[in-house]
Structures are given as C-alpha cells and as structure tokens.
Amino acid sequence: MGVPSGQFLRMVDELAEVEQADSSNYTSFSVRGKGFGYYWPRTETVGLKQTLSEQVALVAERPEVFEVQFTAGGYGWVVVHLAKIDADELAELVYEAWRLSAPETLVEENPLPARSGADPA
C-alpha cells in the first residue's frame, strides 16, 4: 500500500483542465479557477476537497490516513497521507475533489478514468 508522489501527480494530470500553481512549500490544483487540491512534497501529503459528510466519515474511519484540514464554502478538506492509502481509493478521492470544483458540463464530458490497479513508481 502507499502511493508515490509521482503516481499522485499523474492522477491529477489525467483530469481535464487542471491548472497547477507552485509555491515554495506546496503545489495547488484547480479547475477553471476553483481549487480542489494541494500537494506538500516535504510531508508526502495531499489536501483534497470533499463534502462535509465525506470529510467526517474518512477521518472517523481511518484517522491514521486522513486528517481534517479545514472547512470552507460548505466543503470539508482532508489531508491524505500518501504512504497509507492505496491507488484506487486515492484516484476516486482525487476525482471527487476535481468533480466538486469543475463545471457540470466538464464533469459529464470527463467521467472517472478507469484504473488499472498498481502503477509503477
């Protein structure tokens, strides 16, 4: 189990119209100007937009994998420890974060990409 940083970044790259902004400590991701994720290379963690109910469920179910990051605009953001999650679950969470920010027409044109299981590092 565990997802290398490069594999996470490829998951994000598979999504439509993702914009990436790099800073000294993290990289942020957005779609058409609306943020959906962050990546912190130093800690090998990502922050992902989720519904409030999903945020609560993820953290309650596996606090060793997920942490509450913050809530804003009716959404709950979670921190995900890449070393403690499998690729298929992370891919679904990344897509969900993107979907919550993307316009409906873009989501309809870009369903969840099929995952082929383990990805080489």
Secondary structure as UniProt FT lines:
FT   HELIX           5..13
FT   TURN            16..17
FT   STRAND          18..22
FT   STRAND          27..31
FT   TURN            32..33
FT   STRAND          34..40
FT   TURN            41..44
FT   STRAND          45..51
FT   HELIX           52..61
FT   TURN            63..65
FT   STRAND          66..72
FT   TURN            73..74
FT   STRAND          75..81
FT   HELIX           82..84
FT   HELIX           87..101
FT   HELIX           104..109
//
